[in-house]
């Protein structure tokens, strides 16, 4: 099993969710996060004063899948989250040792 973490622009969340649902991937956890990479934040104007916004709003999508569907999920996220501009985000893939469904005590692939 693998865990995919995708950090994307907030306005792309619905596109990503719908694209993943279209390929049969429905379960996910979504968290509102803030951060920056090469984008480095931006300057905003508030009541006539300029100030630097270092941490930009993003959305983190977490999905745990069997190994066979990871490539499909990654391709789907890449296509649906991409704008072609700086700050589109990142995808991280981790190995998952075990998954257990609390309600039924199912383990492994049955739990996801």
KAFENFEN-V510690 format. One record per pair of residues at least 12 apart in sequence whose C-alpha atoms are under 7 Angstrom apart, sorted by the first residue. I is the first residue (numbers start at 1). GAP is how many residues later the second one is. D is the distance in Angstrom with one decimal. If there is no record, write none. Layout:
BEGIN
i=I gap=GAP d=D
i=I gap=GAP d=D
END
This chain:
BEGIN
i=1 gap=63 d=6.9
i=1 gap=64 d=5.6
i=1 gap=65 d=4.4
i=1 gap=66 d=5.1
i=1 gap=94 d=6.2
i=1 gap=95 d=5.3
i=2 gap=62 d=5.6
i=2 gap=63 d=5.5
i=2 gap=64 d=6.3
i=2 gap=65 d=6.0
i=2 gap=91 d=6.6
i=2 gap=92 d=5.5
i=2 gap=93 d=4.6
i=2 gap=94 d=5.2
i=3 gap=59 d=6.9
i=3 gap=60 d=5.6
i=3 gap=61 d=4.3
i=3 gap=62 d=6.5
i=3 gap=90 d=5.7
i=3 gap=91 d=5.0
i=3 gap=92 d=6.2
i=3 gap=93 d=6.3
i=4 gap=58 d=5.6
i=4 gap=59 d=5.2
i=4 gap=60 d=6.3
i=4 gap=87 d=6.9
i=4 gap=88 d=5.7
i=4 gap=89 d=4.6
i=4 gap=90 d=6.5
i=5 gap=55 d=6.6
i=5 gap=56 d=5.6
i=5 gap=57 d=4.6
i=5 gap=58 d=6.7
i=5 gap=86 d=5.6
i=5 gap=87 d=5.1
i=5 gap=88 d=6.4
i=6 gap=54 d=5.6
i=6 gap=55 d=5.1
i=6 gap=56 d=6.6
i=6 gap=84 d=5.7
i=6 gap=85 d=4.3
i=6 gap=86 d=6.3
i=7 gap=51 d=6.5
i=7 gap=52 d=5.6
i=7 gap=53 d=4.5
i=7 gap=54 d=6.4
i=7 gap=82 d=5.0
i=7 gap=83 d=5.3
i=7 gap=84 d=6.4
i=8 gap=50 d=5.7
i=8 gap=51 d=5.4
i=8 gap=52 d=6.5
i=8 gap=73 d=6.5
i=8 gap=80 d=5.9
i=8 gap=81 d=4.7
i=8 gap=82 d=7.0
i=9 gap=49 d=5.0
i=9 gap=50 d=6.2
i=9 gap=79 d=6.1
i=9 gap=80 d=6.8
i=10 gap=48 d=5.4
i=10 gap=49 d=5.3
i=12 gap=69 d=5.6
i=15 gap=65 d=5.8
i=16 gap=61 d=5.8
i=16 gap=64 d=5.2
i=16 gap=65 d=6.1
i=19 gap=57 d=6.4
i=19 gap=61 d=6.6
i=20 gap=53 d=6.8
i=20 gap=56 d=6.4
i=27 gap=36 d=6.8
i=28 gap=33 d=6.6
i=28 gap=34 d=5.6
i=28 gap=35 d=4.9
i=29 gap=32 d=5.7
i=29 gap=33 d=5.0
i=29 gap=34 d=6.6
i=30 gap=29 d=6.8
i=30 gap=30 d=5.6
i=30 gap=31 d=4.6
i=30 gap=32 d=6.4
i=31 gap=28 d=5.7
i=31 gap=29 d=5.1
i=31 gap=30 d=6.7
i=32 gap=26 d=6.1
i=32 gap=27 d=4.7
i=32 gap=28 d=6.3
i=33 gap=24 d=6.0
i=33 gap=25 d=5.2
i=33 gap=26 d=5.6
i=33 gap=27 d=6.5
i=34 gap=21 d=5.3
i=34 gap=22 d=5.2
i=34 gap=23 d=4.5
i=34 gap=24 d=5.5
i=35 gap=20 d=4.5
i=35 gap=21 d=5.3
i=35 gap=22 d=6.7
i=36 gap=19 d=5.6
i=36 gap=20 d=6.1
i=39 gap=47 d=6.1
i=39 gap=48 d=5.6
i=40 gap=14 d=6.4
i=41 gap=12 d=5.4
i=41 gap=13 d=4.4
i=41 gap=14 d=5.9
i=41 gap=15 d=6.0
i=42 gap=12 d=6.6
i=64 gap=48 d=7.0
i=65 gap=47 d=7.0
i=66 gap=43 d=6.4
i=99 gap=12 d=5.9
END
